[in-house]
Amino acid sequence: EADAAAPPPPPPRRKRTGAGAKSGARPPRALSREELSELVLNSGVAGQSPSKPEVKCLHAQLADHLCRDHSNPLGEAILSGVAARGVAVHGDSQCHQQCDCGV
């Protein structure tokens, strides 16, 4: 079986400006909706990019898997493990009671 292609590296980080910036410096330009979407989608999950070996925030990995495009292998493994323990991962007739939509 062939190895899966490595994901592309995340985009370079923008230099921060703010209180410590040189006087007279121009403020950063606003990102377009497309640029912002691309930045968010390529930034990784909970501070973890594809190039980092450590894993943290398993709930965020699972959420990424469920909400993006089911392409997070760690999120998929977490979902399979939870399902193997008998949790109704696709919901049931009572799971909506856990949400308080009035908040």
CYANA upper distance limits for C-alpha pairs under 8 A (distance plus 0.5 A):
  7 PRO  CA     50 PRO  CA      7.39
  9 PRO  CA     50 PRO  CA      7.95
  9 PRO  CA     51 SER  CA      7.64
 10 PRO  CA     42 ASN  CA      5.94
 10 PRO  CA     43 SER  CA      6.36
 10 PRO  CA     44 GLY  CA      8.21
 10 PRO  CA     49 SER  CA      7.57
 10 PRO  CA     50 PRO  CA      8.50
 11 PRO  CA     39 LEU  CA      7.50
 11 PRO  CA     42 ASN  CA      7.43
 11 PRO  CA     43 SER  CA      7.92
 17 THR  CA     21 ALA  CA      5.77
 17 THR  CA     27 PRO  CA      7.73
 17 THR  CA     28 PRO  CA      7.93
 21 ALA  CA     25 ALA  CA      7.45
 31 LEU  CA     35 GLU  CA      6.22
 31 LEU  CA     36 LEU  CA      6.28
 32 SER  CA     36 LEU  CA      6.58
 33 ARG  CA     37 SER  CA      6.61
 34 GLU  CA     38 GLU  CA      6.66
 35 GLU  CA     39 LEU  CA      6.59
 36 LEU  CA     40 VAL  CA      6.67
 37 SER  CA     41 LEU  CA      6.56
 38 GLU  CA     42 ASN  CA      6.55
 39 LEU  CA     43 SER  CA      6.45
 40 VAL  CA     44 GLY  CA      8.16
 43 SER  CA     47 GLY  CA      8.10
 43 SER  CA     48 GLN  CA      8.43
 43 SER  CA     49 SER  CA      6.73
 44 GLY  CA     48 GLN  CA      5.76
 44 GLY  CA     49 SER  CA      4.63
 44 GLY  CA     50 PRO  CA      7.05
 45 VAL  CA     49 SER  CA      6.97
 45 VAL  CA     60 ALA  CA      7.06
 45 VAL  CA     61 GLN  CA      7.00
 45 VAL  CA     64 ASP  CA      7.52
 46 ALA  CA     56 LYS  CA      8.13
 46 ALA  CA     57 CYS  CA      7.22
 46 ALA  CA     60 ALA  CA      6.87
 46 ALA  CA     61 GLN  CA      8.43
 48 GLN  CA     52 LYS  CA      6.62
 48 GLN  CA     54 GLU  CA      8.17
 48 GLN  CA     55 VAL  CA      7.66
 48 GLN  CA     56 LYS  CA      8.04
 57 CYS  CA     61 GLN  CA      7.07
 58 LEU  CA     62 LEU  CA      6.73
 58 LEU  CA     75 GLY  CA      7.93
 58 LEU  CA     78 ILE  CA      8.07
 59 HIS  CA     63 ALA  CA      6.62
 60 ALA  CA     64 ASP  CA      6.51
 61 GLN  CA     65 HIS  CA      6.77
 61 GLN  CA     72 ASN  CA      7.61
 61 GLN  CA     74 LEU  CA      7.03
 61 GLN  CA     75 GLY  CA      5.35
 62 LEU  CA     66 LEU  CA      6.75
 62 LEU  CA     72 ASN  CA      8.34
 62 LEU  CA     74 LEU  CA      7.95
 62 LEU  CA     75 GLY  CA      4.56
 62 LEU  CA     76 GLU  CA      7.49
 62 LEU  CA     78 ILE  CA      7.03
 62 LEU  CA     79 LEU  CA      7.28
 63 ALA  CA     67 CYS  CA      6.32
 63 ALA  CA     75 GLY  CA      7.85
 64 ASP  CA     68 ARG  CA      6.05
 64 ASP  CA     70 HIS  CA      8.22
 64 ASP  CA     72 ASN  CA      7.32
 64 ASP  CA     75 GLY  CA      7.54
 65 HIS  CA     69 ASP  CA      6.94
 65 HIS  CA     70 HIS  CA      5.02
 65 HIS  CA     71 SER  CA      6.48
 65 HIS  CA     72 ASN  CA      5.36
 65 HIS  CA     73 PRO  CA      8.17
 65 HIS  CA     75 GLY  CA      5.58
 65 HIS  CA     76 GLU  CA      6.98
 66 LEU  CA     70 HIS  CA      6.17
 66 LEU  CA     75 GLY  CA      8.29
 70 HIS  CA     76 GLU  CA      7.80
 71 SER  CA     76 GLU  CA      8.35
 72 ASN  CA     76 GLU  CA      6.69
 73 PRO  CA     77 ALA  CA      6.71
 74 LEU  CA     78 ILE  CA      6.73
 75 GLY  CA     79 LEU  CA      6.65
 76 GLU  CA     80 SER  CA      6.66
 77 ALA  CA     81 GLY  CA      6.62
 78 ILE  CA     82 VAL  CA      6.66
 79 LEU  CA     83 ALA  CA      6.62
 79 LEU  CA     89 VAL  CA      7.72
 80 SER  CA     84 ALA  CA      6.57
 81 GLY  CA     85 ARG  CA      7.05
 82 VAL  CA     86 GLY  CA      7.44
 82 VAL  CA     87 VAL  CA      6.40
 82 VAL  CA     89 VAL  CA      7.86
 83 ALA  CA     87 VAL  CA      5.53
 83 ALA  CA     88 ALA  CA      6.97
 83 ALA  CA     89 VAL  CA      6.45
 88 ALA  CA     92 ASP  CA      7.03
 91 GLY  CA     95 CYS  CA      6.33
 94 GLN  CA     98 GLN  CA      8.48
 95 CYS  CA     99 CYS  CA      8.41
